Amino acid sequence: MSPINAYLTFDGNAAEAMRFYEKTLGGKMQMMMTMAQAPGAEQFPPGAADRIMHAALAYGDGLLMASDSMPGMPYEGMKGFGVALTLDTVPEARRVFDAFAEGGKVTMQFGPTFWVEGFGMVTDRFGTPWLINGGKPLV
């Protein structure tokens, strides 16, 4: 069975967000296609051309995928979930947490917990909620 992968939807800034995640997480972008590059692009509404149809960032054994919403469609942000990320060391988890916190909103400060050496919750500047674990599991 393959891992469960997150698919994020943005409101016109998927390319910027995915490049930031690639830089911060050290993954490799496998694909980033604009709506103008997609088959049937002439059917999309005005203003859609530069939006992302599909992006895929390989990271570890999984993929972080994303697209932009269509212009004129209601976009209510990301709600009701969080992307859980586990890193091998506390310093690496702290580095990623701090990068996501810059311009974002910390919902739980990074620190030790009963289940792992380091954990924190943050919503980054793109609106993606993250749950970041780092170090050795304690339970």
C-alpha positions as a LaTeX table, in Angstrom:
\begin{tabular}{lrrr}
\hline
Residue & $x$ (\AA) & $y$ (\AA) & $z$ (\AA) \\
\hline
Met1 & 0.00 & 0.00 & 0.00 \\
Ser2 & 1.29 & 3.46 & $-0.83$ \\
Pro3 & 1.40 & 6.23 & 1.80 \\
Ile4 & $-1.42$ & 8.70 & 2.23 \\
Asn5 & $-0.41$ & 11.97 & 0.58 \\
Ala6 & $-1.74$ & 15.48 & 1.19 \\
Tyr7 & $-3.28$ & 17.48 & $-1.68$ \\
Leu8 & $-3.54$ & 21.19 & $-0.90$ \\
Thr9 & $-5.64$ & 23.81 & $-2.67$ \\
Phe10 & $-4.55$ & 27.45 & $-2.83$ \\
Asp11 & $-6.16$ & 30.62 & $-4.16$ \\
Gly12 & $-3.61$ & 31.65 & $-6.78$ \\
Asn13 & $-0.37$ & 31.17 & $-4.82$ \\
Ala14 & 0.24 & 27.41 & $-5.16$ \\
Ala15 & 3.46 & 27.94 & $-7.16$ \\
Glu16 & 4.94 & 30.23 & $-4.50$ \\
Ala17 & 3.89 & 27.89 & $-1.69$ \\
Met18 & 5.24 & 24.76 & $-3.36$ \\
Arg19 & 8.60 & 26.42 & $-4.13$ \\
Phe20 & 8.80 & 27.46 & $-0.48$ \\
Tyr21 & 8.04 & 23.89 & 0.66 \\
Glu22 & 10.64 & 22.51 & $-1.75$ \\
Lys23 & 13.29 & 24.86 & $-0.36$ \\
Thr24 & 12.32 & 24.35 & 3.28 \\
Leu25 & 11.82 & 20.58 & 3.22 \\
Gly26 & 14.61 & 19.75 & 0.78 \\
Gly27 & 12.31 & 17.72 & $-1.45$ \\
Lys28 & 12.29 & 17.61 & $-5.24$ \\
Met29 & 9.55 & 19.10 & $-7.39$ \\
Gln30 & 8.38 & 16.37 & $-9.74$ \\
Met31 & 5.83 & 18.44 & $-11.61$ \\
Met32 & 4.38 & 21.92 & $-11.75$ \\
Met33 & 1.86 & 22.50 & $-14.53$ \\
Thr34 & $-0.07$ & 25.72 & $-15.05$ \\
Met35 & $-3.63$ & 25.67 & $-16.28$ \\
Ala36 & $-2.39$ & 27.15 & $-19.58$ \\
Gln37 & $-0.19$ & 24.06 & $-20.05$ \\
Ala38 & $-3.03$ & 21.61 & $-19.42$ \\
Pro39 & $-5.02$ & 19.88 & $-22.15$ \\
Gly40 & $-8.24$ & 21.78 & $-22.78$ \\
Ala41 & $-6.83$ & 25.02 & $-21.36$ \\
Glu42 & $-9.00$ & 27.07 & $-23.72$ \\
Gln43 & $-12.04$ & 25.97 & $-21.68$ \\
Phe44 & $-10.80$ & 27.53 & $-18.44$ \\
Pro45 & $-12.20$ & 30.90 & $-17.32$ \\
Pro46 & $-10.31$ & 34.15 & $-17.86$ \\
Gly47 & $-7.52$ & 34.63 & $-15.34$ \\
Ala48 & $-6.83$ & 30.90 & $-14.95$ \\
Ala49 & $-3.78$ & 30.59 & $-17.24$ \\
Asp50 & $-1.06$ & 31.26 & $-14.63$ \\
Arg51 & $-2.71$ & 29.28 & $-11.85$ \\
Ile52 & $-1.38$ & 25.83 & $-11.00$ \\
Met53 & $-3.30$ & 22.86 & $-12.37$ \\
His54 & $-1.12$ & 20.33 & $-10.54$ \\
Ala55 & 2.14 & 20.36 & $-8.60$ \\
Ala56 & 3.85 & 17.42 & $-6.91$ \\
Leu57 & 6.75 & 17.65 & $-4.46$ \\
Ala58 & 8.50 & 14.38 & $-3.59$ \\
Tyr59 & 9.58 & 14.29 & 0.03 \\
Gly60 & 10.73 & 11.09 & 1.73 \\
Asp61 & 8.33 & 8.29 & 0.78 \\
Gly62 & 5.42 & 10.59 & 0.03 \\
Leu63 & 4.22 & 13.42 & $-2.13$ \\
Leu64 & 2.92 & 16.83 & $-1.20$ \\
Met65 & 0.60 & 17.85 & $-4.01$ \\
Ala66 & $-1.25$ & 21.07 & $-4.73$ \\
Ser67 & $-3.27$ & 23.12 & $-7.17$ \\
Asp68 & $-4.94$ & 26.51 & $-7.31$ \\
Ser69 & $-8.68$ & 27.04 & $-7.23$ \\
Met70 & $-10.32$ & 28.43 & $-10.36$ \\
Pro71 & $-10.81$ & 32.20 & $-10.55$ \\
Gly72 & $-14.26$ & 33.18 & $-9.35$ \\
Met73 & $-14.79$ & 29.99 & $-7.35$ \\
Pro74 & $-15.39$ & 30.39 & $-3.61$ \\
Tyr75 & $-12.23$ & 29.76 & $-1.61$ \\
Glu76 & $-12.56$ & 29.47 & 2.16 \\
Gly77 & $-9.00$ & 28.55 & 3.00 \\
Met78 & $-7.75$ & 25.34 & 4.53 \\
Lys79 & $-9.86$ & 24.02 & 7.41 \\
Gly80 & $-10.44$ & 20.83 & 9.32 \\
Phe81 & $-7.06$ & 19.16 & 8.86 \\
Gly82 & $-3.34$ & 19.50 & 9.46 \\
Val83 & $-0.34$ & 18.14 & 7.59 \\
Ala84 & 1.69 & 15.98 & 9.99 \\
Leu85 & 5.43 & 16.00 & 9.36 \\
Thr86 & 7.96 & 13.88 & 11.24 \\
Leu87 & 11.65 & 14.74 & 11.10 \\
Asp88 & 14.54 & 12.66 & 12.40 \\
Thr89 & 16.07 & 15.25 & 14.72 \\
Val90 & 14.81 & 17.99 & 17.01 \\
Pro91 & 17.09 & 20.65 & 15.41 \\
Glu92 & 15.77 & 19.81 & 11.93 \\
Ala93 & 12.17 & 19.88 & 13.15 \\
Arg94 & 12.81 & 23.21 & 14.88 \\
Arg95 & 14.35 & 24.67 & 11.69 \\
Val96 & 11.29 & 23.69 & 9.63 \\
Phe97 & 8.91 & 24.91 & 12.35 \\
Asp98 & 10.65 & 28.30 & 12.48 \\
Ala99 & 10.59 & 28.63 & 8.68 \\
Phe100 & 6.84 & 27.89 & 8.61 \\
Ala101 & 6.23 & 30.26 & 11.53 \\
Glu102 & 7.82 & 33.21 & 9.70 \\
Gly103 & 4.83 & 35.21 & 8.49 \\
Gly104 & 2.49 & 32.50 & 9.78 \\
Lys105 & 0.72 & 31.80 & 13.07 \\
Val106 & 2.02 & 29.52 & 15.81 \\
Thr107 & $-0.83$ & 27.58 & 17.42 \\
Met108 & 1.39 & 25.52 & 19.76 \\
Gln109 & 4.96 & 26.48 & 20.57 \\
Phe110 & 7.63 & 23.96 & 19.58 \\
Gly111 & 8.88 & 21.98 & 22.56 \\
Pro112 & 9.12 & 18.59 & 24.24 \\
Thr113 & 5.99 & 16.50 & 24.75 \\
Phe114 & 5.21 & 13.16 & 26.32 \\
Trp115 & 5.15 & 11.43 & 22.90 \\
Val116 & 8.17 & 12.90 & 21.11 \\
Glu117 & 11.27 & 14.98 & 21.87 \\
Gly118 & 9.94 & 17.99 & 19.96 \\
Phe119 & 6.51 & 19.02 & 18.64 \\
Gly120 & 4.81 & 22.19 & 17.50 \\
Met121 & 1.80 & 23.37 & 15.52 \\
Val122 & 1.90 & 26.23 & 13.05 \\
Thr123 & $-0.12$ & 27.60 & 10.16 \\
Asp124 & 2.29 & 28.94 & 7.57 \\
Arg125 & 1.90 & 32.19 & 5.62 \\
Phe126 & 0.10 & 30.28 & 2.84 \\
Gly127 & $-2.58$ & 29.03 & 5.23 \\
Thr128 & $-1.36$ & 25.42 & 5.51 \\
Pro129 & $-1.66$ & 23.99 & 9.05 \\
Trp130 & 1.34 & 21.84 & 10.08 \\
Leu131 & 1.91 & 19.45 & 13.00 \\
Ile132 & 5.67 & 19.01 & 13.27 \\
Asn133 & 7.29 & 16.17 & 15.21 \\
Gly134 & 11.03 & 15.84 & 15.66 \\
Gly135 & 13.40 & 13.46 & 17.35 \\
Lys136 & 12.81 & 10.13 & 19.02 \\
Pro137 & 9.33 & 8.93 & 19.95 \\
Leu138 & 8.94 & 8.72 & 23.74 \\
Val139 & 5.98 & 6.33 & 23.84 \\
\hline
\end{tabular}
